[in-house]
Amino acid sequence: MIHGFKRLESKRNHVYLIQSGTESFIVKVHKTSEKSYLESENVKLLRDKGVRVPRILGVSKNILIEEFIEGKTIGDLISRADTTWTESLGKWFSEIHSIKKQSKTLLKGDCNLKNFIFTEKEIFGVDFEYIHYGNPYDDLGKLCFFIMDSNSQMSMNDKKHLIKRFLSAYEDHSKTVVNPKIVAEYMEIEKKGALIRRERHTPKWL
């Protein structure tokens, strides 16, 4: 019996937190059944590879039901200047980037900070409609842009320090060396993309 129902923020889909008895779960209503199936297969791939993502509980047509992860999004935490998550996030990205196809790396794609949940012990990623293979700097640049662009009490210098901590954790766990100049180039690409997206959603009064 359902006794709790809350709509969650999402620009692409209808997403709900459902409480039934002692259980809580997420219901995501996609625009098409193909998108639900694709995301469920993406999540299964990641779980099989050991990446921390919610369990899929069921798929029916355009409806995806998945495990609810108790925690705070990185977007919520950074708005309160909480920086305890950087090590875990660097580790999470190193894990998804360890999945390869030929010479390319599996990417998260949508690196919005609200798509990462911190449980105080580890990071879980959510929203996997747009994973694809490519250059890992694409993900790193996007994530770092979202940190700099976040609505936070932190100063710009503090955000830059946060990025350095995240990238350092990523290097430690992935056993790679990150070139900050290339990250900055991909941040600029994401910045331009964000400006275009915002212009599309800005009301035209004249």
MIGU-358000 format. One record per residue (C-alpha): residue number from 1; residue in one letter; y, z, x. Coordinates in steps of 0.5 Angstrom, whole numbers, plus 2048, in hexadecimal, padded with zeros to 3 digits. Each point is the difference from the previous one (the first is absolute). Layout:
# residues N
+-----+----+-----+-----+-----+
|   i | aa |   Y |   Z |   X |
+-----+----+-----+-----+-----+
| NUM |  A |   Y |   Z |   X |
...
+-----+----+-----+-----+-----+
END
This chain:
# residues 206
+-----+----+-----+-----+-----+
|   i | aa |   Y |   Z |   X |
+-----+----+-----+-----+-----+
|   1 |  M | 800 | 800 | 800 |
|   2 |  I | 807 | 7FE | 803 |
|   3 |  H | 805 | 805 | 800 |
|   4 |  G | 805 | 7FE | 805 |
|   5 |  F | 803 | 7F9 | 801 |
|   6 |  K | 806 | 7FE | 804 |
|   7 |  R | 803 | 7F9 | 802 |
|   8 |  L | 801 | 7FF | 808 |
|   9 |  E | 805 | 7FC | 803 |
|  10 |  S | 7FE | 7F9 | 802 |
|  11 |  K | 803 | 7F9 | 800 |
|  12 |  R | 7FA | 7FC | 7FF |
|  13 |  N | 7FB | 803 | 7FC |
|  14 |  H | 800 | 806 | 7FA |
|  15 |  V | 7FD | 806 | 804 |
|  16 |  Y | 7FE | 806 | 7FC |
|  17 |  L | 7FE | 807 | 803 |
|  18 |  I | 7FB | 803 | 7FB |
|  19 |  Q | 7FD | 807 | 7FF |
|  20 |  S | 7F9 | 801 | 7FC |
|  21 |  G | 7FD | 807 | 801 |
|  22 |  T | 800 | 802 | 807 |
|  23 |  E | 801 | 7F9 | 802 |
|  24 |  S | 806 | 7FB | 802 |
|  25 |  F | 800 | 7F9 | 802 |
|  26 |  I | 804 | 7FA | 800 |
|  27 |  V | 800 | 7FA | 7FB |
|  28 |  K | 803 | 7FA | 803 |
|  29 |  V | 801 | 7FA | 7FB |
|  30 |  H | 801 | 7F9 | 804 |
|  31 |  K | 803 | 7FA | 7FD |
|  32 |  T | 7F9 | 7FD | 800 |
|  33 |  S | 7F9 | 801 | 801 |
|  34 |  E | 800 | 7FC | 807 |
|  35 |  K | 805 | 805 | 803 |
|  36 |  S | 7FC | 806 | 7FE |
|  37 |  Y | 7FA | 7FD | 803 |
|  38 |  L | 803 | 7FE | 806 |
|  39 |  E | 803 | 807 | 801 |
|  40 |  S | 7F9 | 804 | 7FF |
|  41 |  E | 7FD | 7FB | 805 |
|  42 |  N | 805 | 802 | 805 |
|  43 |  V | 800 | 807 | 7FF |
|  44 |  K | 7F8 | 800 | 801 |
|  45 |  L | 801 | 7FC | 806 |
|  46 |  L | 805 | 805 | 803 |
|  47 |  R | 7FB | 806 | 7FE |
|  48 |  D | 7FA | 7FD | 803 |
|  49 |  K | 804 | 7FF | 806 |
|  50 |  G | 802 | 808 | 800 |
|  51 |  V | 807 | 7FF | 7FE |
|  52 |  R | 803 | 806 | 7FC |
|  53 |  V | 801 | 7FD | 7F9 |
|  54 |  P | 7FF | 802 | 7F9 |
|  55 |  R | 7F9 | 7FF | 7FD |
|  56 |  I | 7FF | 7FA | 7FA |
|  57 |  L | 7FD | 804 | 7FA |
|  58 |  G | 800 | 7FA | 7FC |
|  59 |  V | 803 | 7F9 | 7FE |
|  60 |  S | 800 | 7FC | 7FA |
|  61 |  K | 804 | 7FA | 7FF |
|  62 |  N | 807 | 801 | 802 |
|  63 |  I | 7FF | 808 | 801 |
|  64 |  L | 7FE | 803 | 806 |
|  65 |  I | 7FF | 808 | 800 |
|  66 |  E | 800 | 803 | 806 |
|  67 |  E | 800 | 807 | 803 |
|  68 |  F | 806 | 805 | 800 |
|  69 |  I | 802 | 802 | 807 |
|  70 |  E | 804 | 807 | 800 |
|  71 |  G | 806 | 800 | 804 |
|  72 |  K | 807 | 7FD | 802 |
|  73 |  T | 802 | 7F9 | 801 |
|  74 |  I | 803 | 7FF | 807 |
|  75 |  G | 806 | 7FD | 7FC |
|  76 |  D | 801 | 807 | 7FD |
|  77 |  L | 7FF | 804 | 806 |
|  78 |  I | 805 | 7FC | 804 |
|  79 |  S | 805 | 801 | 7FB |
|  80 |  R | 800 | 807 | 801 |
|  81 |  A | 800 | 7FF | 808 |
|  82 |  D | 7F8 | 802 | 800 |
|  83 |  T | 7FD | 7FD | 807 |
|  84 |  T | 7F9 | 803 | 800 |
|  85 |  W | 7FD | 7FA | 7FE |
|  86 |  T | 802 | 7FB | 806 |
|  87 |  E | 7F9 | 802 | 804 |
|  88 |  S | 7FC | 7FE | 7FA |
|  89 |  L | 803 | 7FA | 7FE |
|  90 |  G | 800 | 7FD | 807 |
|  91 |  K | 7F8 | 802 | 800 |
|  92 |  W | 7FF | 7FC | 7F9 |
|  93 |  F | 804 | 7FA | 802 |
|  94 |  S | 7FB | 800 | 806 |
|  95 |  E | 7FA | 800 | 7FC |
|  96 |  I | 802 | 7FA | 7FB |
|  97 |  H | 802 | 7FC | 806 |
|  98 |  S | 7FA | 801 | 804 |
|  99 |  I | 7FD | 7FC | 7FB |
| 100 |  K | 800 | 7F9 | 802 |
| 101 |  K | 7FE | 7F9 | 7FE |
| 102 |  Q | 800 | 7FB | 806 |
| 103 |  S | 806 | 801 | 804 |
| 104 |  K | 804 | 803 | 7FA |
| 105 |  T | 801 | 807 | 7FE |
| 106 |  L | 7FF | 803 | 7F9 |
| 107 |  L | 807 | 802 | 7FD |
| 108 |  K | 803 | 805 | 7FA |
| 109 |  G | 805 | 7FB | 7FE |
| 110 |  D | 804 | 804 | 7FC |
| 111 |  C | 802 | 806 | 804 |
| 112 |  N | 805 | 803 | 7FB |
| 113 |  L | 800 | 807 | 802 |
| 114 |  K | 7FE | 802 | 7F9 |
| 115 |  N | 7F9 | 7FD | 801 |
| 116 |  F | 7FE | 805 | 805 |
| 117 |  I | 7FE | 807 | 7FD |
| 118 |  F | 800 | 806 | 805 |
| 119 |  T | 7FB | 806 | 7FE |
| 120 |  E | 802 | 804 | 806 |
| 121 |  K | 7FA | 7FF | 804 |
| 122 |  E | 800 | 7F8 | 800 |
| 123 |  I | 803 | 7FA | 7FD |
| 124 |  F | 7FD | 7FB | 7FA |
| 125 |  G | 802 | 7F9 | 7FF |
| 126 |  V | 801 | 7FE | 7F9 |
| 127 |  D | 802 | 7F9 | 7FD |
| 128 |  F | 7FC | 7FA | 803 |
| 129 |  E | 801 | 7FA | 7FC |
| 130 |  Y | 803 | 7FD | 806 |
| 131 |  I | 7FC | 801 | 807 |
| 132 |  H | 7FF | 7FA | 804 |
| 133 |  Y | 7FF | 7FF | 807 |
| 134 |  G | 805 | 7FE | 805 |
| 135 |  N | 805 | 804 | 806 |
| 136 |  P | 800 | 807 | 800 |
| 137 |  Y | 807 | 800 | 802 |
| 138 |  D | 801 | 7FE | 7F8 |
| 139 |  D | 7FE | 806 | 7FE |
| 140 |  L | 803 | 805 | 805 |
| 141 |  G | 807 | 7FC | 7FF |
| 142 |  K | 7FF | 801 | 7F8 |
| 143 |  L | 7FF | 807 | 801 |
| 144 |  C | 805 | 802 | 805 |
| 145 |  F | 805 | 7FC | 7FC |
| 146 |  F | 7FE | 804 | 7F9 |
| 147 |  I | 801 | 806 | 805 |
| 148 |  M | 807 | 7FE | 802 |
| 149 |  D | 802 | 7FE | 7F9 |
| 150 |  S | 7FD | 806 | 7FC |
| 151 |  N | 805 | 805 | 7FC |
| 152 |  S | 7FF | 806 | 804 |
| 153 |  Q | 804 | 806 | 803 |
| 154 |  M | 7FF | 7FD | 807 |
| 155 |  S | 805 | 7FD | 804 |
| 156 |  M | 7FF | 7F9 | 803 |
| 157 |  N | 7FE | 803 | 807 |
| 158 |  D | 7FB | 805 | 7FD |
| 159 |  K | 7FD | 7FA | 7FC |
| 160 |  K | 800 | 7FC | 807 |
| 161 |  H | 7FC | 806 | 803 |
| 162 |  L | 7FB | 800 | 7FA |
| 163 |  I | 7FF | 7F9 | 801 |
| 164 |  K | 7FE | 802 | 808 |
| 165 |  R | 7FC | 805 | 7FE |
| 166 |  F | 7FC | 7FC | 7FB |
| 167 |  L | 7FF | 7FA | 805 |
| 168 |  S | 7FE | 805 | 805 |
| 169 |  A | 7FA | 803 | 7FC |
| 170 |  Y | 7FE | 7F9 | 7FE |
| 171 |  E | 800 | 7FE | 808 |
| 172 |  D | 7FC | 806 | 801 |
| 173 |  H | 7FB | 7FF | 7FA |
| 174 |  S | 7FF | 7F8 | 801 |
| 175 |  K | 800 | 800 | 808 |
| 176 |  T | 805 | 7FB | 800 |
| 177 |  V | 807 | 7FF | 803 |
| 178 |  V | 806 | 7FF | 7FB |
| 179 |  N | 806 | 7FC | 802 |
| 180 |  P | 806 | 803 | 7FC |
| 181 |  K | 804 | 7F9 | 801 |
| 182 |  I | 7FB | 7FD | 7FC |
| 183 |  V | 800 | 805 | 7FB |
| 184 |  A | 807 | 7FF | 7FF |
| 185 |  E | 7FF | 7F9 | 7FF |
| 186 |  Y | 7FC | 801 | 7FA |
| 187 |  M | 804 | 805 | 7FD |
| 188 |  E | 806 | 7FB | 800 |
| 189 |  I | 7FB | 7FB | 7FC |
| 190 |  E | 7FE | 806 | 7FB |
| 191 |  K | 808 | 802 | 800 |
| 192 |  K | 802 | 7F8 | 7FE |
| 193 |  G | 7FA | 800 | 7FB |
| 194 |  A | 802 | 807 | 7FD |
| 195 |  L | 807 | 7FD | 7FF |
| 196 |  I | 7FD | 7FA | 7FC |
| 197 |  R | 7FC | 804 | 7FC |
| 198 |  R | 806 | 804 | 7FE |
| 199 |  E | 804 | 7FB | 7FE |
| 200 |  R | 7FB | 7FD | 7FB |
| 201 |  H | 800 | 807 | 7FD |
| 202 |  T | 808 | 800 | 800 |
| 203 |  P | 803 | 7FF | 7F9 |
| 204 |  K | 805 | 7FA | 800 |
| 205 |  W | 806 | 802 | 7FC |
| 206 |  L | 804 | 7F9 | 801 |
+-----+----+-----+-----+-----+
END
